[in-house]
Amino acid sequence: MQGGEYDIAYMSELDPMWKDDQLALFTNPEALVFANPVAQMACAADAVAAEAGKPLDPLFWCAGGHGSMYPFTGNLVNESSGLNSAALLSERMNFKLHRQGMIFDSVGEDRAVCYEYPSAIIPKSRYRYQMVNTIPDANQCHPLGRSVMRWQTGKEMPNSRKNYGYLIWKKRNCVVL
């Protein structure tokens, strides 16, 4: 379990649920509820909010302009760009690790200040990501779900192997008295 810092030892290659949609459905049956057109239409509001830098936490099944968080697998239905796909997969992985209790959360309210607790739903508003590979984007951090259309120019080379890397930032509330 994660205890304050990210555990980089998790390997998706060893997780059979990351490769198989049906197996992932067995462990996350709620994906059936969110895999319908009505639920996905609500994601338009999340995409607009993510563009403004404020992704909507109540729409936890949405990944803003990147697509849907469900299913928690590495399979994508369609790919608009390699950067978009890489961002979506990193967001799905974060949500999957939250759901499995491997990433904890802290909030700045009453008893939870400086205390980490398991959070089965990803707090999207607390995450930012920054591209570090192949062409670093050191000037800005992007909120979860913000479309890559703003900043992908010059980041995706024609001969790219789509080997992208993101540094993921998570807000942590803690007060020292």
N, CA and C atoms as an extended XYZ file, in Angstrom:
531
Properties=species:S:1:pos:R:3:atomname:S:1:resname:S:1:resid:I:1 pbc="F F F"
N         0.830       -1.186        0.000 N   MET     1
C         0.000        0.000        0.000 CA  MET     1
C         0.871        1.245        0.000 C   MET     1
N         0.331        2.272       -0.588 N   GLN     2
C         1.023        3.539       -0.684 CA  GLN     2
C         0.967        4.244        0.649 C   GLN     2
N         2.061        4.830        1.067 N   GLY     3
C         2.083        5.518        2.340 CA  GLY     3
C         2.737        6.876        2.253 C   GLY     3
N         2.159        7.782        1.541 N   GLY     4
C         2.685        9.131        1.470 CA  GLY     4
C         3.334        9.456        0.143 C   GLY     4
N         3.961        8.520       -0.455 N   GLU     5
C         4.620        8.744       -1.738 CA  GLU     5
C         4.091        7.723       -2.743 C   GLU     5
N         4.308        8.007       -4.014 N   TYR     6
C         3.896        7.053       -5.037 CA  TYR     6
C         4.777        5.820       -4.992 C   TYR     6
N         4.181        4.700       -5.197 N   ASP     7
C         4.907        3.443       -5.270 CA  ASP     7
C         5.090        3.122       -6.740 C   ASP     7
N         6.316        3.228       -7.223 N   ILE     8
C         6.551        3.008       -8.647 CA  ILE     8
C         6.760        1.533       -8.972 C   ILE     8
N         6.561        0.671       -8.000 N   ALA     9
C         6.787       -0.751       -8.222 CA  ALA     9
C         5.618       -1.446       -8.912 C   ALA     9
N         4.469       -0.787       -9.056 N   TYR    10
C         3.321       -1.413       -9.709 CA  TYR    10
C         3.620       -1.571      -11.193 C   TYR    10
N         3.444       -2.784      -11.700 N   MET    11
C         3.715       -3.052      -13.112 CA  MET    11
C         2.453       -3.576      -13.778 C   MET    11
N         1.945       -2.831      -14.741 N   SER    12
C         0.712       -3.230      -15.422 CA  SER    12
C         0.907       -4.511      -16.233 C   SER    12
N         2.133       -4.801      -16.610 N   GLU    13
C         2.398       -6.030      -17.367 CA  GLU    13
C         2.055       -7.280      -16.567 C   GLU    13
N         2.101       -7.182      -15.252 N   LEU    14
C         1.812       -8.331      -14.398 CA  LEU    14
C         0.357       -8.390      -13.941 C   LEU    14
N        -0.429       -7.390      -14.308 N   ASP    15
C        -1.826       -7.307      -13.890 CA  ASP    15
C        -2.720       -7.828      -15.014 C   ASP    15
N        -3.319       -9.007      -14.857 N   PRO    16
C        -4.145       -9.553      -15.941 CA  PRO    16
C        -5.387       -8.706      -16.224 C   PRO    16
N        -5.862       -7.950      -15.238 N   MET    17
C        -7.056       -7.124      -15.452 CA  MET    17
C        -6.767       -5.892      -16.300 C   MET    17
N        -5.511       -5.484      -16.394 N   TRP    18
C        -5.161       -4.329      -17.213 CA  TRP    18
C        -5.222       -4.674      -18.699 C   TRP    18
N        -5.118       -5.942      -19.018 N   LYS    19
C        -5.095       -6.371      -20.418 CA  LYS    19
C        -6.421       -6.936      -20.908 C   LYS    19
N        -7.342       -7.231      -20.012 N   ASP    20
C        -8.564       -7.951      -20.381 CA  ASP    20
C        -9.805       -7.198      -19.898 C   ASP    20
N       -10.613       -6.693      -20.845 N   ASP    21
C       -11.813       -5.927      -20.497 CA  ASP    21
C       -12.823       -6.758      -19.719 C   ASP    21
N       -12.986       -8.014      -20.084 N   GLN    22
C       -13.983       -8.857      -19.412 CA  GLN    22
C       -13.573       -9.173      -17.980 C   GLN    22
N       -12.316       -9.410      -17.765 N   LEU    23
C       -11.827       -9.658      -16.408 CA  LEU    23
C       -11.953       -8.391      -15.554 C   LEU    23
N       -11.682       -7.239      -16.152 N   ALA    24
C       -11.836       -5.971      -15.432 CA  ALA    24
C       -13.301       -5.715      -15.094 C   ALA    24
N       -14.204       -6.132      -15.966 N   LEU    25
C       -15.632       -5.974      -15.706 CA  LEU    25
C       -16.059       -6.820      -14.511 C   LEU    25
N       -15.420       -7.953      -14.327 N   PHE    26
C       -15.715       -8.820      -13.189 CA  PHE    26
C       -15.391       -8.118      -11.871 C   PHE    26
N       -14.305       -7.370      -11.836 N   THR    27
C       -13.907       -6.688      -10.602 CA  THR    27
C       -14.516       -5.292      -10.469 C   THR    27
N       -14.973       -4.713      -11.586 N   ASN    28
C       -15.591       -3.379      -11.569 CA  ASN    28
C       -16.883       -3.403      -12.368 C   ASN    28
N       -17.922       -4.068      -11.869 N   PRO    29
C       -19.166       -4.197      -12.635 CA  PRO    29
C       -19.892       -2.872      -12.853 C   PRO    29
N       -19.554       -1.838      -12.080 N   GLU    30
C       -20.201       -0.540      -12.274 CA  GLU    30
C       -19.879        0.071      -13.636 C   GLU    30
N       -18.895       -0.479      -14.324 N   ALA    31
C       -18.568        0.006      -15.669 CA  ALA    31
C       -19.770       -0.106      -16.600 C   ALA    31
N       -20.632       -1.087      -16.368 N   LEU    32
C       -21.838       -1.235      -17.195 CA  LEU    32
C       -22.776       -0.039      -17.047 C   LEU    32
N       -22.815        0.549      -15.871 N   VAL    33
C       -23.686        1.703      -15.630 CA  VAL    33
C       -23.197        2.928      -16.399 C   VAL    33
N       -21.876        3.077      -16.485 N   PHE    34
C       -21.305        4.274      -17.105 CA  PHE    34
C       -20.975        4.099      -18.582 C   PHE    34
N       -21.137        2.901      -19.109 N   ALA    35
C       -20.834        2.641      -20.523 CA  ALA    35
C       -22.086        2.773      -21.371 C   ALA    35
N       -22.789        3.876      -21.207 N   ASN    36
C       -23.970        4.118      -22.031 CA  ASN    36
C       -23.945        5.564      -22.509 C   ASN    36
N       -24.655        5.869      -23.575 N   PRO    37
C       -24.589        7.214      -24.160 CA  PRO    37
C       -25.019        8.343      -23.216 C   PRO    37
N       -25.996        8.098      -22.362 N   VAL    38
C       -26.463        9.153      -21.454 CA  VAL    38
C       -25.363        9.527      -20.458 C   VAL    38
N       -24.738        8.529      -19.859 N   ALA    39
C       -23.655        8.798      -18.905 CA  ALA    39
C       -22.478        9.471      -19.599 C   ALA    39
N       -22.191        9.066      -20.829 N   GLN    40
C       -21.071        9.657      -21.552 CA  GLN    40
C       -21.369       11.083      -22.010 C   GLN    40
N       -22.642       11.411      -22.248 N   MET    41
C       -22.985       12.792      -22.614 CA  MET    41
C       -22.703       13.746      -21.463 C   MET    41
N       -22.827       13.276      -20.252 N   ALA    42
C       -22.516       14.114      -19.090 CA  ALA    42
C       -21.039       14.498      -19.069 C   ALA    42
N       -20.218       13.718      -19.737 N   CYS    43
C       -18.777       13.983      -19.761 CA  CYS    43
C       -18.432       15.256      -20.532 C   CYS    43
N       -19.356       15.751      -21.348 N   ALA    44
C       -19.113       17.012      -22.052 CA  ALA    44
C       -18.937       18.147      -21.041 C   ALA    44
N       -19.724       18.135      -19.980 N   ALA    45
C       -19.593       19.158      -18.932 CA  ALA    45
C       -18.235       19.055      -18.245 C   ALA    45
N       -17.766       17.833      -18.025 N   ASP    46
C       -16.460       17.636      -17.403 CA  ASP    46
C       -15.351       18.120      -18.325 C   ASP    46
N       -15.497       17.897      -19.622 N   ALA    47
C       -14.489       18.345      -20.582 CA  ALA    47
C       -14.379       19.867      -20.580 C   ALA    47
N       -15.518       20.552      -20.541 N   VAL    48
C       -15.510       22.021      -20.499 CA  VAL    48
C       -14.881       22.505      -19.195 C   VAL    48
N       -15.239       21.885      -18.089 N   ALA    49
C       -14.683       22.273      -16.788 CA  ALA    49
C       -13.177       22.010      -16.728 C   ALA    49
N       -12.720       20.902      -17.310 N   ALA    50
C       -11.290       20.583      -17.315 CA  ALA    50
C       -10.510       21.599      -18.143 C   ALA    50
N       -11.101       22.094      -19.211 N   GLU    51
C       -10.445       23.135      -20.008 CA  GLU    51
C       -10.237       24.396      -19.180 C   GLU    51
N       -11.144       24.664      -18.263 N   ALA    52
C       -11.027       25.824      -17.374 CA  ALA    52
C       -10.139       25.523      -16.168 C   ALA    52
N        -9.611       24.304      -16.087 N   GLY    53
C        -8.727       23.927      -14.986 CA  GLY    53
C        -9.440       23.422      -13.755 C   GLY    53
N       -10.731       23.117      -13.866 N   LYS    54
C       -11.522       22.659      -12.721 CA  LYS    54
C       -12.321       21.410      -13.077 C   LYS    54
N       -11.674       20.246      -13.206 N   PRO    55
C       -12.437       19.030      -13.514 CA  PRO    55
C       -13.477       18.745      -12.435 C   PRO    55
N       -14.577       18.154      -12.841 N   LEU    56
C       -15.706       17.917      -11.937 CA  LEU    56
C       -15.558       16.574      -11.225 C   LEU    56
N       -15.271       16.607       -9.933 N   ASP    57
C       -15.117       15.380       -9.152 CA  ASP    57
C       -16.377       14.516       -9.116 C   ASP    57
N       -17.595       15.098       -9.075 N   PRO    58
C       -18.791       14.236       -9.060 CA  PRO    58
C       -18.952       13.382      -10.328 C   PRO    58
N       -18.380       13.819      -11.444 N   LEU    59
C       -18.430       13.015      -12.676 CA  LEU    59
C       -17.170       12.149      -12.748 C   LEU    59
N       -17.023       11.279      -11.768 N   PHE    60
C       -15.798       10.495      -11.621 CA  PHE    60
C       -15.556        9.531      -12.768 C   PHE    60
N       -16.569        9.163      -13.527 N   TRP    61
C       -16.411        8.221      -14.630 CA  TRP    61
C       -15.896        8.901      -15.896 C   TRP    61
N       -15.752       10.215      -15.869 N   CYS    62
C       -15.300       10.976      -17.035 CA  CYS    62
C       -13.835       11.371      -16.880 C   CYS    62
N       -13.136       11.404      -17.987 N   ALA    63
C       -11.755       11.881      -18.006 CA  ALA    63
C       -11.665       13.141      -18.859 C   ALA    63
N       -12.649       14.006      -18.731 N   GLY    64
C       -12.653       15.272      -19.456 CA  GLY    64
C       -12.620       15.073      -20.956 C   GLY    64
N       -11.725       15.797      -21.621 N   GLY    65
C       -11.599       15.711      -23.069 CA  GLY    65
C       -10.862       14.479      -23.552 C   GLY    65
N       -10.389       13.646      -22.631 N   HIS    66
C        -9.634       12.457      -23.030 CA  HIS    66
C       -10.515       11.249      -23.301 C   HIS    66
N       -11.676       11.186      -22.677 N   GLY    67
C       -12.551       10.029      -22.878 CA  GLY    67
C       -13.161        9.564      -21.574 C   GLY    67
N       -13.358        8.261      -21.474 N   SER    68
C       -14.001        7.665      -20.307 CA  SER    68
C       -12.978        6.954      -19.428 C   SER    68
N       -13.176        7.033      -18.134 N   MET    69
C       -12.303        6.321      -17.199 CA  MET    69
C       -12.534        4.813      -17.245 C   MET    69
N       -13.726        4.414      -17.635 N   TYR    70
C       -14.058        2.987      -17.681 CA  TYR    70
C       -13.889        2.449      -19.080 C   TYR    70
N       -13.500        1.202      -19.227 N   PRO    71
C       -13.097        0.233      -18.209 CA  PRO    71
C       -11.675        0.517      -17.728 C   PRO    71
N       -11.333       -0.030      -16.569 N   PHE    72
C        -9.994        0.155      -16.011 CA  PHE    72
C        -9.012       -0.788      -16.689 C   PHE    72
N        -8.829       -0.601      -17.975 N   THR    73
C        -7.899       -1.438      -18.733 CA  THR    73
C        -7.041       -0.556      -19.622 C   THR    73
N        -6.047       -1.156      -20.225 N   GLY    74
C        -5.185       -0.447      -21.154 CA  GLY    74
C        -5.705       -0.453      -22.575 C   GLY    74
N        -6.914       -0.935      -22.781 N   ASN    75
C        -7.499       -0.970      -24.124 CA  ASN    75
C        -8.239        0.326      -24.411 C   ASN    75
N        -8.031        0.850      -25.617 N   LEU    76
C        -8.706        2.073      -26.040 CA  LEU    76
C        -9.579        1.778      -27.246 C   LEU    76
N       -10.759        2.389      -27.271 N   VAL    77
C       -11.690        2.166      -28.379 CA  VAL    77
C       -11.204        2.869      -29.634 C   VAL    77
N       -10.811        4.117      -29.508 N   ASN    78
C       -10.270        4.854      -30.645 CA  ASN    78
C        -9.150        5.754      -30.150 C   ASN    78
N        -8.298        6.144      -31.065 N   GLU    79
C        -7.151        6.963      -30.695 CA  GLU    79
C        -7.127        8.201      -31.568 C   GLU    79
N        -7.251        9.360      -30.936 N   SER    80
C        -7.170       10.603      -31.696 CA  SER    80
C        -5.719       11.059      -31.832 C   SER    80
N        -4.931       10.823      -30.801 N   SER    81
C        -3.497       11.112      -30.855 CA  SER    81
C        -2.803       10.274      -29.790 C   SER    81
N        -1.529       10.054      -29.987 N   GLY    82
C        -0.771        9.289      -29.007 CA  GLY    82
C        -0.713        9.974      -27.657 C   GLY    82
N        -0.602       11.305      -27.670 N   LEU    83
C        -0.555       12.052      -26.409 CA  LEU    83
C        -1.861       11.927      -25.640 C   LEU    83
N        -2.977       12.026      -26.352 N   ASN    84
C        -4.287       11.901      -25.705 CA  ASN    84
C        -4.451       10.506      -25.101 C   ASN    84
N        -4.054        9.499      -25.856 N   SER    85
C        -4.173        8.120      -25.366 CA  SER    85
C        -3.293        7.887      -24.145 C   SER    85
N        -2.071        8.410      -24.184 N   ALA    86
C        -1.161        8.235      -23.051 CA  ALA    86
C        -1.694        8.936      -21.805 C   ALA    86
N        -2.255       10.126      -21.979 N   ALA    87
C        -2.831       10.844      -20.837 CA  ALA    87
C        -4.025       10.079      -20.270 C   ALA    87
N        -4.895        9.577      -21.146 N   LEU    88
C        -6.065        8.819      -20.695 CA  LEU    88
C        -5.646        7.560      -19.943 C   LEU    88
N        -4.657        6.852      -20.456 N   LEU    89
C        -4.218        5.628      -19.784 CA  LEU    89
C        -3.589        5.927      -18.422 C   LEU    89
N        -2.860        7.033      -18.310 N   SER    90
C        -2.293        7.375      -16.996 CA  SER    90
C        -3.401        7.757      -16.017 C   SER    90
N        -4.448        8.430      -16.507 N   GLU    91
C        -5.579        8.782      -15.644 CA  GLU    91
C        -6.355        7.537      -15.219 C   GLU    91
N        -6.537        6.613      -16.146 N   ARG    92
C        -7.215        5.354      -15.797 CA  ARG    92
C        -6.419        4.573      -14.758 C   ARG    92
N        -5.112        4.552      -14.934 N   MET    93
C        -4.271        3.815      -13.986 CA  MET    93
C        -4.362        4.441      -12.595 C   MET    93
N        -4.347        5.770      -12.524 N   ASN    94
C        -4.504        6.427      -11.218 CA  ASN    94
C        -5.821        6.043      -10.568 C   ASN    94
N        -6.903        6.066      -11.348 N   PHE    95
C        -8.222        5.710      -10.819 CA  PHE    95
C        -8.223        4.246      -10.377 C   PHE    95
N        -7.647        3.380      -11.184 N   LYS    96
C        -7.591        1.948      -10.854 CA  LYS    96
C        -6.843        1.730       -9.533 C   LYS    96
N        -5.736        2.431       -9.348 N   LEU    97
C        -4.966        2.282       -8.115 CA  LEU    97
C        -5.704        2.875       -6.919 C   LEU    97
N        -6.466        3.945       -7.143 N   HIS    98
C        -7.335        4.453       -6.069 CA  HIS    98
C        -8.355        3.388       -5.691 C   HIS    98
N        -8.985        2.800       -6.693 N   ARG    99
C       -10.033        1.804       -6.458 CA  ARG    99
C        -9.480        0.597       -5.711 C   ARG    99
N        -8.245        0.218       -5.991 N   GLN   100
C        -7.637       -0.940       -5.339 CA  GLN   100
C        -7.054       -0.601       -3.967 C   GLN   100
N        -7.150        0.665       -3.553 N   GLY   101
C        -6.619        1.066       -2.252 CA  GLY   101
C        -5.117        1.221       -2.225 C   GLY   101
N        -4.513        1.415       -3.378 N   MET   102
C        -3.062        1.542       -3.447 CA  MET   102
C        -2.599        2.999       -3.443 C   MET   102
N        -3.507        3.934       -3.670 N   ILE   103
C        -3.210        5.363       -3.553 CA  ILE   103
C        -4.180        5.937       -2.536 C   ILE   103
N        -3.650        6.640       -1.561 N   PHE   104
C        -4.468        7.244       -0.516 CA  PHE   104
C        -4.707        8.715       -0.832 C   PHE   104
N        -5.632        9.315       -0.099 N   ASP   105
C        -5.954       10.720       -0.306 CA  ASP   105
C        -5.983       11.431        1.039 C   ASP   105
N        -5.852       12.741        1.014 N   SER   106
C        -5.993       13.568        2.216 CA  SER   106
C        -6.802       14.798        1.825 C   SER   106
N        -7.618       15.266        2.734 N   VAL   107
C        -8.404       16.475        2.478 CA  VAL   107
C        -8.216       17.430        3.639 C   VAL   107
N        -8.383       18.701        3.366 N   GLY   108
C        -8.164       19.713        4.393 CA  GLY   108
C        -9.394       20.017        5.206 C   GLY   108
N       -10.067       19.014        5.690 N   GLU   109
C       -11.268       19.221        6.490 CA  GLU   109
C       -11.171       18.429        7.793 C   GLU   109
N       -11.348       19.100        8.878 N   ASP   110
C       -11.444       18.526       10.219 CA  ASP   110
C       -10.421       17.427       10.486 C   ASP   110
N       -10.902       16.211       10.674 N   ARG   111
C       -10.027       15.132       11.147 CA  ARG   111
C        -9.092       14.577       10.083 C   ARG   111
N        -9.332       14.865        8.816 N   ALA   112
C        -8.522       14.278        7.754 CA  ALA   112
C        -7.294       15.111        7.408 C   ALA   112
N        -7.096       16.248        8.078 N   VAL   113
C        -5.924       17.064        7.801 CA  VAL   113
C        -4.678       16.271        8.182 C   VAL   113
N        -3.767       16.155        7.281 N   CYS   114
C        -2.509       15.416        7.453 CA  CYS   114
C        -2.725       13.916        7.670 C   CYS   114
N        -3.896       13.442        7.466 N   TYR   115
C        -4.187       12.022        7.626 CA  TYR   115
C        -4.592       11.461        6.273 C   TYR   115
N        -3.960       10.382        5.873 N   GLU   116
C        -4.290        9.761        4.590 CA  GLU   116
C        -5.289        8.633        4.802 C   GLU   116
N        -6.194        8.498        3.871 N   TYR   117
C        -7.207        7.457        3.952 CA  TYR   117
C        -7.468        6.907        2.556 C   TYR   117
N        -7.934        5.666        2.467 N   PRO   118
C        -8.252        5.101        1.151 CA  PRO   118
C        -9.424        5.847        0.521 C   PRO   118
N        -9.331        6.089       -0.748 N   SER   119
C       -10.390        6.774       -1.486 CA  SER   119
C       -10.662        5.978       -2.756 C   SER   119
N       -11.827        5.348       -2.828 N   ALA   120
C       -12.148        4.500       -3.982 CA  ALA   120
C       -12.463        5.307       -5.233 C   ALA   120
N       -12.776        6.586       -5.071 N   ILE   121
C       -13.067        7.467       -6.198 CA  ILE   121
C       -11.926        8.467       -6.324 C   ILE   121
N       -11.407        8.619       -7.519 N   ILE   122
C       -10.283        9.528       -7.726 CA  ILE   122
C       -10.736       10.982       -7.580 C   ILE   122
N       -10.028       11.766       -6.775 N   PRO   123
C       -10.340       13.197       -6.679 CA  PRO   123
C        -9.656       13.935       -7.836 C   PRO   123
N       -10.330       14.029       -8.955 N   LYS   124
C        -9.726       14.555      -10.185 CA  LYS   124
C        -9.175       15.964      -10.019 C   LYS   124
N        -9.825       16.777       -9.214 N   SER   125
C        -9.409       18.172       -9.062 CA  SER   125
C        -8.059       18.305       -8.355 C   SER   125
N        -7.572       17.249       -7.740 N   ARG   126
C        -6.314       17.301       -7.004 CA  ARG   126
C        -5.119       16.859       -7.843 C   ARG   126
N        -5.351       16.458       -9.076 N   TYR   127
C        -4.279       15.940       -9.924 CA  TYR   127
C        -3.898       16.912      -11.032 C   TYR   127
N        -2.605       16.937      -11.346 N   ARG   128
C        -2.058       17.642      -12.502 CA  ARG   128
C        -1.013       16.719      -13.113 C   ARG   128
N        -0.785       16.876      -14.396 N   TYR   129
C         0.273       16.086      -15.014 CA  TYR   129
C         1.126       16.969      -15.905 C   TYR   129
N         2.386       16.555      -16.055 N   GLN   130
C         3.368       17.316      -16.807 CA  GLN   130
C         4.144       16.338      -17.674 C   GLN   130
N         4.262       16.641      -18.940 N   MET   131
C         4.947       15.732      -19.859 CA  MET   131
C         6.460       15.821      -19.650 C   MET   131
N         7.117       14.672      -19.499 N   VAL   132
C         8.570       14.640      -19.313 CA  VAL   132
C         9.282       13.850      -20.401 C   VAL   132
N         8.546       13.073      -21.181 N   ASN   133
C         9.153       12.243      -22.210 CA  ASN   133
C         8.158       12.133      -23.361 C   ASN   133
N         8.437       12.251      -24.520 N   THR   134
C         9.698       12.344      -25.225 CA  THR   134
C        10.195       13.770      -25.344 C   THR   134
N         9.306       14.709      -25.468 N   ILE   135
C         9.687       16.118      -25.504 CA  ILE   135
C         9.084       16.779      -24.263 C   ILE   135
N         9.924       17.138      -23.288 N   PRO   136
C         9.409       17.671      -22.023 CA  PRO   136
C         8.603       18.956      -22.201 C   PRO   136
N         7.634       19.110      -21.352 N   ASP   137
C         6.791       20.301      -21.319 CA  ASP   137
C         6.944       20.912      -19.929 C   ASP   137
N         8.093       21.546      -19.708 N   ALA   138
C         8.433       22.031      -18.373 CA  ALA   138
C         7.697       23.306      -17.983 C   ALA   138
N         7.046       23.948      -18.926 N   ASN   139
C         6.414       25.238      -18.642 CA  ASN   139
C         5.054       25.140      -17.980 C   ASN   139
N         4.410       23.980      -18.028 N   GLN   140
C         3.042       23.938      -17.518 CA  GLN   140
C         2.634       22.553      -17.037 C   GLN   140
N         1.732       22.568      -16.083 N   CYS   141
C         1.066       21.357      -15.612 CA  CYS   141
C        -0.374       21.425      -16.079 C   CYS   141
N        -0.914       20.307      -16.489 N   HIS   142
C        -2.261       20.258      -17.040 CA  HIS   142
C        -3.187       19.543      -16.064 C   HIS   142
N        -4.394       20.081      -15.856 N   PRO   143
C        -5.345       19.379      -14.989 CA  PRO   143
C        -5.839       18.103      -15.646 C   PRO   143
N        -6.256       17.176      -14.837 N   LEU   144
C        -6.756       15.908      -15.344 CA  LEU   144
C        -7.944       16.166      -16.269 C   LEU   144
N        -7.868       15.651      -17.483 N   GLY   145
C        -8.959       15.785      -18.439 CA  GLY   145
C        -8.823       16.918      -19.427 C   GLY   145
N        -7.852       17.808      -19.253 N   ARG   146
C        -7.694       18.909      -20.207 CA  ARG   146
C        -7.225       18.351      -21.548 C   ARG   146
N        -7.843       18.810      -22.595 N   SER   147
C        -7.529       18.334      -23.938 CA  SER   147
C        -6.071       18.626      -24.290 C   SER   147
N        -5.459       17.724      -25.032 N   VAL   148
C        -4.077       17.920      -25.462 CA  VAL   148
C        -3.990       18.844      -26.674 C   VAL   148
N        -5.125       19.237      -27.231 N   MET   149
C        -5.139       20.080      -28.429 CA  MET   149
C        -4.374       21.389      -28.223 C   MET   149
N        -4.392       21.934      -27.026 N   ARG   150
C        -3.710       23.200      -26.738 CA  ARG   150
C        -2.199       23.098      -26.838 C   ARG   150
N        -1.650       21.977      -26.429 N   TRP   151
C        -0.208       21.915      -26.243 CA  TRP   151
C         0.491       20.770      -26.968 C   TRP   151
N        -0.220       20.010      -27.784 N   GLN   152
C         0.425       18.857      -28.414 CA  GLN   152
C         1.293       19.217      -29.617 C   GLN   152
N         1.167       20.437      -30.138 N   THR   153
C         1.950       20.837      -31.299 CA  THR   153
C         3.440       20.706      -31.009 C   THR   153
N         4.127       19.986      -31.860 N   GLY   154
C         5.563       19.789      -31.717 CA  GLY   154
C         5.960       18.721      -30.724 C   GLY   154
N         5.005       18.059      -30.110 N   LYS   155
C         5.318       17.039      -29.101 CA  LYS   155
C         5.217       15.619      -29.647 C   LYS   155
N         4.607       15.468      -30.803 N   GLU   156
C         4.402       14.134      -31.360 CA  GLU   156
C         5.114       14.052      -32.710 C   GLU   156
N         6.199       13.330      -32.733 N   MET   157
C         6.997       13.202      -33.945 CA  MET   157
C         6.444       12.094      -34.847 C   MET   157
N         6.603       12.235      -36.161 N   PRO   158
C         6.077       11.212      -37.080 CA  PRO   158
C         6.685        9.828      -36.859 C   PRO   158
N         7.933        9.780      -36.440 N   ASN   159
C         8.593        8.491      -36.217 CA  ASN   159
C         8.519        8.050      -34.758 C   ASN   159
N         7.620        8.658      -34.001 N   SER   160
C         7.489        8.372      -32.573 CA  SER   160
C         7.007        6.946      -32.333 C   SER   160
N         7.523        6.349      -31.280 N   ARG   161
C         7.054        5.022      -30.862 CA  ARG   161
C         5.958        5.148      -29.812 C   ARG   161
N         5.491        6.358      -29.610 N   LYS   162
C         4.440        6.641      -28.626 CA  LYS   162
C         4.855        6.200      -27.227 C   LYS   162
N         6.080        6.518      -26.904 N   ASN   163
C         6.621        6.203      -25.587 CA  ASN   163
C         6.657        7.492      -24.771 C   ASN   163
N         5.505        7.859      -24.224 N   TYR   164
C         5.378        9.121      -23.512 CA  TYR   164
C         5.495        8.897      -22.017 C   TYR   164
N         5.959        9.918      -21.343 N   GLY   165
C         6.051        9.861      -19.894 CA  GLY   165
C         5.479       11.118      -19.279 C   GLY   165
N         4.755       10.952      -18.190 N   TYR   166
C         4.159       12.082      -17.483 CA  TYR   166
C         4.589       12.062      -16.028 C   TYR   166
N         4.897       13.232      -15.516 N   LEU   167
C         5.115       13.410      -14.090 CA  LEU   167
C         3.762       13.807      -13.519 C   LEU   167
N         3.252       13.039      -12.592 N   ILE   168
C         1.909       13.271      -12.061 CA  ILE   168
C         2.021       13.916      -10.685 C   ILE   168
N         1.360       15.055      -10.549 N   TRP   169
C         1.347       15.807       -9.301 CA  TRP   169
C        -0.004       15.629       -8.637 C   TRP   169
N         0.007       15.448       -7.324 N   LYS   170
C        -1.241       15.341       -6.570 CA  LYS   170
C        -1.182       16.280       -5.373 C   LYS   170
N        -2.206       17.084       -5.232 N   LYS   171
C        -2.286       18.006       -4.102 CA  LYS   171
C        -2.493       17.209       -2.821 C   LYS   171
N        -1.736       17.580       -1.809 N   ARG   172
C        -1.876       16.928       -0.509 CA  ARG   172
C        -2.029       18.004        0.549 C   ARG   172
N        -3.106       17.953        1.277 N   ASN   173
C        -3.364       18.938        2.325 CA  ASN   173
C        -2.727       18.494        3.628 C   ASN   173
N        -1.974       19.394        4.222 N   CYS   174
C        -1.372       19.116        5.513 CA  CYS   174
C        -1.095       20.450        6.198 C   CYS   174
N        -1.401       20.529        7.457 N   VAL   175
C        -1.213       21.765        8.211 CA  VAL   175
C        -0.258       21.482        9.361 C   VAL   175
N         0.743       22.315        9.497 N   VAL   176
C         1.682       22.193       10.605 CA  VAL   176
C         1.405       23.347       11.558 C   VAL   176
N         1.110       23.020       12.793 N   LEU   177
C         0.804       24.061       13.792 CA  LEU   177
C         2.011       24.414       14.612 C   LEU   177
